[in-house]
């Protein structure tokens, strides 16, 4: 995990990496819990027998499940010493270029795209690229907008 002492230190890092997260395993139990929480019970996520005959040969995670791991990934990638609170402000763009097979391990890489001063802190736009261990292309690419307060 990278540590930055002051939020203001990130200004100089626009265009650079802020760090990478720890690996997170997306197993079938997590997929089932997400399906139950969201009401998205599509067979490709839950029916192992039907999914085995489908395009991915196994169940796959919901794209929004992958996206919902961002807070945990941010937390393990870097910290800002004087930041007292951070909030999700939104997303500018999200794509899911590849599936996440059940049992996969994911991690995110964070690149700071912009730093804008706001009252009490900064608004950060970060390019997030989520990789699946052993896969040739990312499973999610997003622009995450967060606000951090000191």
Residue frames relative to the residue before (quaternion, step in Angstrom):
aa qw qx qy qz dx dy dz
X 1.0000 0.0000 0.0000 0.0000 0.00 0.00 0.00
X 0.3250 -0.7212 0.5779 0.2007 3.53 -1.02 0.87
X 0.1524 -0.7721 0.6105 0.0887 3.54 -1.15 0.66
X 0.1136 -0.7506 0.6495 0.0435 3.50 -1.02 0.96
X 0.4575 -0.7223 0.4460 0.2646 3.58 -0.70 1.05
X 0.8170 0.1074 -0.0194 0.5663 3.57 0.88 -0.94
X 0.5870 -0.5808 0.4404 0.3523 3.53 -1.09 0.75
X 0.6347 0.5615 -0.3178 0.4253 3.54 0.97 -0.86
X 0.5656 0.6123 -0.3771 0.4037 3.61 1.16 -0.53
X 0.6103 0.5851 -0.3490 0.4043 3.59 1.16 -0.53
X 0.4807 0.6823 -0.4332 0.3402 3.61 1.18 -0.44
X 0.7129 0.4669 -0.2505 0.4594 3.56 0.89 -0.94
X 0.6723 0.5292 -0.2870 0.4308 3.59 1.24 -0.24
X 0.3369 0.7333 -0.5222 0.2759 3.60 1.22 0.20
X 0.7795 0.2736 -0.2438 0.5080 3.55 -0.81 1.09
X 0.7009 0.4389 -0.2464 0.5054 3.57 1.31 -0.11
X 0.6239 -0.5453 0.4240 0.3655 3.52 -1.35 0.34
X 0.2655 -0.7404 0.5963 0.1602 3.54 -1.14 0.77
X 0.7223 -0.3915 0.2430 0.5157 3.57 1.25 -0.26
X 0.3616 -0.6922 0.5799 0.2318 3.52 -1.39 -0.05
X 0.4861 -0.6838 0.4717 0.2714 3.54 -1.09 0.73
X 0.5910 -0.4858 0.4840 0.4249 3.50 -1.39 -0.04
X 0.5713 -0.5632 0.4651 0.3743 3.55 -1.30 0.27
X 0.1135 -0.7605 0.6370 0.0549 3.57 -1.14 0.75
X 0.2982 -0.7482 0.5657 0.1767 3.58 -0.86 0.96
X 0.1789 -0.7591 0.6204 0.0829 3.54 -0.93 1.00
X 0.0078 -0.8282 0.5583 -0.0479 3.54 0.01 1.33
X 0.7163 -0.4612 0.3052 0.4255 3.56 -1.30 0.20
X 0.5989 0.5602 -0.3692 0.4373 3.60 1.04 -0.62
X 0.6554 0.4988 -0.3089 0.4756 3.59 0.93 -0.89
X 0.6367 0.5221 -0.3254 0.4649 3.59 0.99 -0.83
X 0.6533 0.5103 -0.3110 0.4648 3.60 0.95 -0.87
X 0.6572 0.5082 -0.3127 0.4605 3.60 0.90 -0.89
X 0.6458 0.5053 -0.3214 0.4737 3.59 1.00 -0.78
X 0.6304 0.5292 -0.3278 0.4638 3.59 0.98 -0.84
X 0.6752 0.4894 -0.2935 0.4674 3.58 0.93 -0.88
X 0.6641 0.5084 -0.3057 0.4551 3.59 1.01 -0.78
X 0.7785 0.3559 -0.1737 0.4869 3.60 1.00 -0.79
X 0.4399 -0.6975 0.4586 0.3312 3.58 1.19 -0.40
X 0.5275 0.6074 -0.4164 0.4237 3.59 1.26 0.25
X 0.0535 0.8381 -0.5325 0.1056 3.55 0.01 1.36
X 0.1622 0.8133 -0.5392 0.1463 3.59 1.07 0.69
X 0.6049 -0.6259 0.3668 0.3284 3.57 -0.95 0.94
X 0.6209 0.5752 -0.3622 0.3905 3.62 0.95 -0.74
X 0.6803 0.4721 -0.2753 0.4883 3.57 1.25 -0.44
X 0.8349 0.3013 -0.0804 0.4535 3.58 0.98 -0.86
X 0.7190 0.4338 -0.2514 0.4814 3.59 1.03 -0.65
X 0.2839 -0.8127 0.4867 0.1486 3.58 0.01 1.34
X 0.6606 0.5159 -0.3186 0.4426 3.59 0.94 -0.83
X 0.6861 0.4566 -0.2811 0.4917 3.58 0.87 -0.91
X 0.6517 0.5249 -0.3177 0.4460 3.60 0.97 -0.83
X 0.5914 0.5836 -0.3637 0.4212 3.62 1.09 -0.67
X 0.7110 0.4019 -0.2417 0.5240 3.59 1.17 -0.59
X 0.5701 0.6242 -0.3612 0.3934 3.59 1.29 -0.07
X 0.7841 -0.3900 0.2314 0.4237 3.55 -1.31 -0.05
X 0.7572 0.3736 -0.2065 0.4945 3.64 1.09 -0.59
X 0.4173 -0.7551 0.4149 0.2890 3.58 1.37 -0.01
X 0.7616 0.1521 -0.1344 0.6154 3.59 1.28 0.24
X 0.6062 -0.5047 0.4271 0.4420 3.57 -1.26 0.05
X 0.1889 -0.7714 0.5987 0.1043 3.53 -1.22 0.56
X 0.5568 -0.6001 0.4644 0.3379 3.54 -1.23 0.52
X 0.5585 -0.5590 0.4961 0.3599 3.53 -1.28 0.50
X 0.5512 -0.5941 0.4614 0.3609 3.58 -1.06 0.64
X 0.6798 0.4899 -0.2954 0.4588 3.56 0.96 -0.86
X 0.5562 0.5549 -0.4020 0.4703 3.61 1.18 -0.34
X 0.6330 0.5216 -0.3262 0.4699 3.57 0.92 -0.89
X 0.6734 0.4976 -0.2868 0.4654 3.56 0.89 -0.96
X 0.6608 0.5331 -0.3091 0.4286 3.59 0.99 -0.81
X 0.5901 0.5748 -0.3662 0.4327 3.60 1.24 -0.21
X 0.4219 0.7432 -0.4457 0.2664 3.60 1.25 -0.20
X 0.6572 0.5019 -0.3593 0.4325 3.68 0.74 -0.77
X 0.6591 0.4922 -0.3082 0.4779 3.59 0.94 -0.83
X 0.6588 0.5089 -0.3062 0.4618 3.57 1.01 -0.78
X 0.6126 0.5335 -0.3409 0.4733 3.59 1.00 -0.82
X 0.6754 0.5395 -0.2926 0.4089 3.56 0.86 -1.04
X 0.7408 0.3976 -0.2400 0.4853 3.59 0.99 -0.72
X 0.6198 0.5806 -0.3431 0.4013 3.62 1.21 -0.29
X 0.7952 -0.1440 0.1322 0.5739 3.58 0.88 -0.91
X 0.1524 -0.7633 0.6194 0.1026 3.51 -1.31 0.43
X 0.2540 -0.7372 0.6090 0.1453 3.51 -1.26 0.56
X 0.4835 -0.7450 0.3901 0.2430 3.54 -0.46 1.30
X 0.7921 0.3205 -0.1822 0.4864 3.59 0.81 -0.89
X 0.4835 0.6507 -0.4442 0.3813 3.60 1.25 0.19
X 0.2513 -0.8030 0.5295 0.1078 3.55 -0.57 1.19
X 0.8034 0.0079 0.0454 0.5937 3.56 1.15 -0.62
X 0.0742 -0.7708 0.6303 0.0554 3.52 -1.18 0.66
X 0.0810 -0.7899 0.6064 0.0433 3.57 -1.07 0.71
X 0.4732 -0.6177 0.5408 0.3194 3.53 -1.21 0.58
X 0.1940 -0.7921 0.5713 0.0929 3.57 -0.82 1.00
X 0.7289 -0.3766 0.2330 0.5221 3.56 1.17 -0.50
X 0.3902 -0.6723 0.5741 0.2572 3.48 -1.39 -0.22
X 0.3341 -0.7408 0.5442 0.2085 3.55 -0.98 0.80
X 0.7996 -0.0367 0.0949 0.5918 3.53 1.04 -0.78
X 0.0206 0.7858 -0.6174 0.0293 3.56 -1.01 0.81
X 0.0379 0.7733 -0.6319 0.0348 3.55 -0.99 0.89
X 0.2051 -0.7519 0.6168 0.1099 3.55 -1.24 0.68
X 0.1142 -0.8685 0.4788 0.0589 3.62 0.32 1.22
X 0.8002 0.1159 -0.0572 0.5856 3.61 1.17 -0.40
X 0.5398 -0.6377 0.4437 0.3243 3.59 -1.17 0.58
X 0.3205 -0.6990 0.6032 0.2119 3.54 -1.37 0.34
X 0.2478 -0.7858 0.5485 0.1424 3.62 -0.19 1.22
X 0.5968 -0.5630 0.4351 0.3708 3.56 -1.10 0.69
X 0.7683 0.3213 -0.2659 0.4856 3.55 -0.95 0.95
X 0.4971 0.6772 -0.4154 0.3488 3.59 1.28 -0.08
X 0.2999 -0.7016 0.6103 0.2130 3.50 -1.36 0.40
X 0.1315 -0.8024 0.5819 0.0156 3.53 -0.92 1.07
X 0.0531 0.7553 -0.6526 -0.0282 3.53 -1.29 0.43
X 0.3320 -0.7522 0.5441 0.1671 3.53 -1.22 0.55
X 0.2120 -0.7256 0.6421 0.1273 3.49 -1.29 0.62
X 0.1913 -0.8150 0.5450 0.0463 3.56 -0.83 1.06
X 0.0289 -0.7763 0.6294 -0.0184 3.56 -0.85 1.05
X 0.3704 -0.7433 0.5167 0.2081 3.58 -0.72 1.08
X 0.2048 -0.8003 0.5568 0.0864 3.57 -0.68 1.14
X 0.8035 -0.0862 0.0579 0.5862 3.59 1.03 -0.70
X 0.1648 -0.7331 0.6557 0.0740 3.48 -1.34 0.60
X 0.0355 0.7974 -0.5989 0.0649 3.56 -0.60 1.16
X 0.4068 -0.7101 0.5233 0.2378 3.55 -0.81 1.04
X 0.0220 -0.7642 0.6446 -0.0021 3.55 -1.02 0.91
X 0.6936 -0.4503 0.3447 0.4442 3.56 -1.26 0.20
X 0.8504 0.1312 -0.1177 0.4957 3.58 -0.59 1.13
X 0.8322 -0.0139 0.0185 0.5540 3.59 1.20 0.02
X 0.5111 -0.6203 0.4912 0.3358 3.53 -1.04 -0.86
X 0.2974 -0.6924 0.6242 0.2062 3.49 -1.29 0.56
X 0.1284 -0.8038 0.5805 0.0200 3.55 -0.73 1.15
X 0.1304 -0.7381 0.6547 0.0974 3.54 -1.01 0.85
X 0.0545 -0.8245 0.5601 -0.0585 3.51 -0.60 1.24
X 0.3185 -0.6989 0.6034 0.2146 3.53 -0.99 0.85
X 0.1015 -0.7909 0.6032 0.0188 3.55 -0.75 1.10
X 0.0478 -0.7722 0.6336 0.0049 3.55 -0.82 1.04
X 0.1373 -0.7982 0.5847 0.0469 3.56 -0.57 1.20
X 0.1562 -0.7936 0.5854 0.0555 3.51 -0.78 1.13
X 0.2911 -0.6981 0.6264 0.1887 3.51 -1.30 0.53
X 0.5300 -0.6614 0.4259 0.3167 3.55 -0.70 1.10
X 0.8416 0.1763 -0.1596 0.4850 3.56 -0.81 1.08
X 0.5934 0.5741 -0.3708 0.4251 3.61 1.23 -0.13
X 0.5189 -0.6886 0.4167 0.2879 3.59 -1.03 0.75
X 0.8030 0.1530 -0.1053 0.5663 3.60 1.14 -0.40
X 0.6525 -0.5381 0.3509 0.4019 3.60 -1.17 0.43
X 0.4027 -0.7017 0.5332 0.2473 3.54 -1.24 0.50
X 0.7830 0.0333 -0.0372 0.6200 3.57 1.27 -0.29
X 0.0111 -0.7419 0.6704 0.0063 3.52 -1.12 0.83
X 0.0902 0.8117 -0.5642 0.1213 3.57 -0.68 1.10
X 0.2867 -0.6775 0.6366 0.2314 3.51 -1.35 0.36
X 0.1278 -0.8073 0.5759 0.0134 3.52 -0.47 1.28
X 0.1539 -0.7700 0.6141 0.0788 3.56 -0.93 0.94
X 0.0225 0.7947 -0.6035 0.0605 3.55 -0.65 1.16
X 0.2338 -0.7249 0.6235 0.1763 3.51 -1.30 0.38
X 0.1035 -0.7774 0.6198 0.0279 3.51 -0.94 1.00
X 0.1758 -0.7960 0.5768 0.0519 3.50 -1.00 0.95
X 0.2670 -0.7577 0.5754 0.1532 3.55 -1.10 0.77
